[in-house]
Amino acid sequence: MKRRCGFLAVVLAPLLLAGFLAPYPYAEQHREHPYVPPTAVHFIRARPFVQEDGHLYPLRLFPGNGRLFGVDPPAVVFLLGSDAYGRDVFSRLLYGGRLSLATGLLATLLSLALGLAAGVVAGYFGGWWDGLLMRGGELAMALPWLYLLLAVRAVLPLHISTLDSFLVSTAIIGAVGWVRPARLIRGVVLSGKERGFVLAARGFGAGHGYLIRRHLLPLTAGVAGTQATLLIPQFMLAEMALSFLGLGVGEPVPSWGGMLNEARQYHALLLHGWLLAPGLAAIPVLLAFLLVADAWLFRRSE
């Protein structure tokens, strides 16, 4: 478990430190350098240099602009190449990953909050509450969530601010993922309310709020944690899908899906393979979350 959490921390650290590790701001353009392949770094006497117009420029650590490394103009350093506007793909990759991660985290919090509320109410009170919430959840699970996301997002105004677009996309993604956590939490509450200590507390006159807050909610922590590690990568993929289809956060703010959108044309992919970097970077991040979820499930089953 510790090793898998450590792996997760390692793959997330570059995204969280994007402002320090990225050599350029995500929107900075170098119009004279469109579609430049990854910059070759030459080592002379153990010192790194990059070449520009036949001249060597030292690659400096801590150049004084609050970033880890950089190079003096007119040289540029594009570790993963540049896009059509001469923007550094490596820098945009880090910033875009941070946005996709933030979407996954916030959408998961929203989904778990809705699922926790619905599961506790359905499991504790039962009756028509249980029937209404669970049948409504089954209906929501039967709907194709991707098409639902596209439909809801498509009816919203296209020209909205970046923050509004981010919040709307996050809310839509989180609102469609509450059903599975709700069903699992309902099962935990159904079992928990029949335990001896809950029945004893009820016999001493404890109210519904006290029983739920003090005795039943702690029982749901394991299920909620496991579901979080499963939902975060799922919601990150949902954000990437929306952005890839042009319905997520718009330019110039990067997201992994929006960056992959540039590689949708066959000729662009064939000539500028480095544009696939966001898709490749998503693999270890998603894998790390799934490994942690698997370890958590195994630990709970022991």
ZAMARGU-4260 file (C-alpha; in steps of 0.2 Angstrom, whole numbers, plus 5000, padded with zeros to 4 digits):
<rodrens>
0) 5000/5000/5000 | 5014/5012/5005 | 5023/5009/4989 | 5008/5012/4978 | 5004/5028/4987
5) 5022/5033/4985 | 5021/5029/4966 | 5005/5040/4965 | 5014/5054/4974 | 5028/5053/4962
10) 5017/5054/4946 | 5007/5068/4954 | 5021/5079/4960 | 5026/5086/4943 | 5008/5091/4940
15) 5006/5100/4957 | 5023/5109/4954 | 5019/5114/4936 | 5023/5132/4940 | 5041/5128/4945
20) 5045/5114/4933 | 5038/5121/4917 | 5051/5132/4908 | 5037/5143/4901 | 5020/5150/4905
25) 5007/5139/4897 | 5001/5152/4885 | 5018/5159/4880 | 5020/5159/4861 | 5035/5157/4850
30) 5028/5160/4833 | 5044/5158/4825 | 5045/5140/4831 | 5030/5131/4826 | 5030/5112/4827
35) 5048/5111/4833 | 5053/5093/4838 | 5059/5090/4855 | 5075/5100/4859 | 5091/5090/4860
40) 5101/5093/4875 | 5120/5092/4873 | 5132/5089/4887 | 5149/5097/4886 | 5160/5094/4901
45) 5145/5088/4911 | 5136/5105/4907 | 5120/5105/4897 | 5118/5116/4882 | 5105/5118/4868
50) 5109/5123/4851 | 5101/5138/4841 | 5107/5144/4824 | 5123/5135/4826 | 5127/5142/4843
55) 5127/5134/4860 | 5117/5141/4874 | 5119/5134/4892 | 5104/5127/4900 | 5103/5136/4917
60) 5096/5129/4933 | 5086/5142/4943 | 5087/5156/4930 | 5079/5168/4942 | 5062/5168/4936
65) 5055/5156/4949 | 5057/5141/4938 | 5068/5126/4939 | 5077/5128/4922 | 5078/5139/4907
70) 5089/5146/4893 | 5093/5163/4888 | 5085/5170/4872 | 5085/5169/4857 | 5087/5150/4861
75) 5072/5140/4867 | 5071/5123/4876 | 5056/5112/4871 | 5059/5096/4879 | 5043/5088/4871
80) 5043/5100/4856 | 5031/5114/4852 | 5013/5115/4845 | 5006/5125/4830 | 5008/5142/4840
85) 5026/5138/4846 | 5020/5135/4864 | 5030/5123/4874 | 5021/5106/4875 | 5031/5101/4890
90) 5025/5116/4900 | 5007/5114/4894 | 5007/5096/4898 | 5011/5100/4916 | 4998/5114/4917
95) 4985/5104/4908 | 4988/5089/4919 | 4985/5100/4934 | 4968/5105/4927 | 4963/5087/4923
100) 4967/5082/4940 | 4958/5096/4948 | 4943/5092/4938 | 4944/5074/4944 | 4946/5078/4962
105) 4932/5091/4963 | 4920/5080/4953 | 4924/5066/4964 | 4920/5076/4980 | 4903/5082/4972
110) 4899/5064/4967 | 4904/5057/4984 | 4894/5070/4993 | 4878/5066/4983 | 4881/5048/4984
115) 4884/5049/5003 | 4868/5059/5005 | 4857/5048/4994 | 4865/5031/5001 | 4862/5036/5020
120) 4844/5042/5017 | 4840/5027/5007 | 4848/5015/5019 | 4843/5022/5035 | 4825/5028/5032
125) 4820/5015/5019 | 4802/5015/5013 | 4798/5026/4998 | 4814/5036/5001 | 4824/5020/4997
130) 4813/5016/4982 | 4813/5034/4975 | 4832/5036/4976 | 4837/5019/4970 | 4825/5018/4956
135) 4831/5035/4951 | 4849/5029/4952 | 4845/5014/4941 | 4838/5026/4928 | 4853/5037/4929
140) 4865/5022/4927 | 4855/5016/4912 | 4858/5032/4903 | 4874/5033/4892 | 4884/5046/4903
145) 4895/5052/4889 | 4881/5057/4878 | 4872/5064/4893 | 4887/5075/4896 | 4888/5080/4878
150) 4870/5085/4878 | 4870/5095/4894 | 4886/5104/4889 | 4881/5108/4872 | 4865/5117/4877
155) 4876/5129/4887 | 4883/5145/4880 | 4899/5142/4871 | 4907/5159/4875 | 4909/5158/4894
160) 4924/5162/4904 | 4937/5149/4908 | 4932/5148/4926 | 4914/5146/4922 | 4918/5133/4909
165) 4929/5123/4921 | 4915/5124/4935 | 4901/5119/4923 | 4911/5104/4916 | 4916/5098/4934
170) 4898/5100/4940 | 4891/5090/4925 | 4904/5076/4927 | 4902/5075/4946 | 4883/5075/4945
175) 4882/5059/4934 | 4893/5048/4945 | 4884/5048/4961 | 4874/5032/4959 | 4887/5018/4962
180) 4894/5026/4978 | 4876/5029/4984 | 4871/5010/4981 | 4887/5004/4990 | 4884/5016/5005
185) 4866/5011/5006 | 4872/4993/5009 | 4884/4998/5022 | 4870/5009/5031 | 4857/4995/5030
190) 4870/4983/5038 | 4876/4995/5051 | 4859/5001/5058 | 4856/4983/5064 | 4872/4982/5073
195) 4871/4980/5092 | 4879/4997/5097 | 4867/5006/5085 | 4852/4997/5092 | 4858/5001/5110
200) 4861/5019/5106 | 4843/5020/5099 | 4836/5011/5114 | 4844/5025/5125 | 4834/5038/5115
205) 4848/5044/5102 | 4840/5053/5088 | 4842/5050/5069 | 4855/5064/5067 | 4866/5057/5081
210) 4865/5039/5075 | 4869/5044/5057 | 4883/5056/5062 | 4891/5046/5076 | 4889/5028/5072
215) 4884/5026/5053 | 4895/5039/5044 | 4911/5032/5051 | 4906/5015/5044 | 4906/5022/5026
220) 4923/5029/5026 | 4931/5014/5018 | 4919/5013/5004 | 4920/5032/5001 | 4939/5031/5000
225) 4939/5016/4988 | 4926/5024/4977 | 4936/5041/4977 | 4952/5032/4970 | 4941/5024/4957
230) 4931/5039/4952 | 4946/5051/4951 | 4954/5043/4935 | 4936/5040/4928 | 4932/5058/4929
235) 4949/5064/4923 | 4945/5053/4907 | 4928/5061/4906 | 4936/5079/4906 | 4948/5073/4893
240) 4934/5067/4882 | 4925/5083/4884 | 4940/5094/4880 | 4945/5083/4866 | 4928/5086/4858
245) 4929/5104/4861 | 4917/5106/4875 | 4929/5108/4890 | 4940/5122/4895 | 4944/5132/4880
250) 4960/5140/4874 | 4973/5146/4879 | 4971/5136/4895 | 4978/5119/4892 | 4970/5102/4896
255) 4976/5085/4891 | 4960/5082/4880 | 4962/5099/4872 | 4980/5096/4868 | 4976/5079/4861
260) 4963/5087/4849 | 4978/5095/4840 | 4983/5077/4835 | 4967/5071/4828 | 4972/5074/4810
265) 4982/5059/4803 | 4995/5070/4795 | 4998/5080/4811 | 5000/5064/4821 | 5012/5057/4807
270) 5023/5072/4806 | 5022/5078/4824 | 5021/5063/4835 | 5026/5072/4851 | 5008/5080/4851
275) 5003/5063/4858 | 5012/5067/4874 | 4996/5071/4885 | 4989/5054/4881 | 5005/5045/4886
280) 5007/5055/4902 | 4989/5051/4907 | 4993/5032/4908 | 5004/5032/4923 | 4993/5044/4932
285) 4977/5034/4929 | 4987/5018/4933 | 4993/5025/4949 | 4976/5029/4955 | 4969/5011/4950
290) 4984/5003/4959 | 4980/5012/4975 | 4961/5008/4973 | 4966/4989/4971 | 4977/4990/4986
295) 4964/4998/4997 | 4951/4985/4991 | 4963/4971/4995 | 4966/4978/5012 | 4948/4980/5016
300) 4945/4962/5011 | 4957/4955/5024
</rodrens>
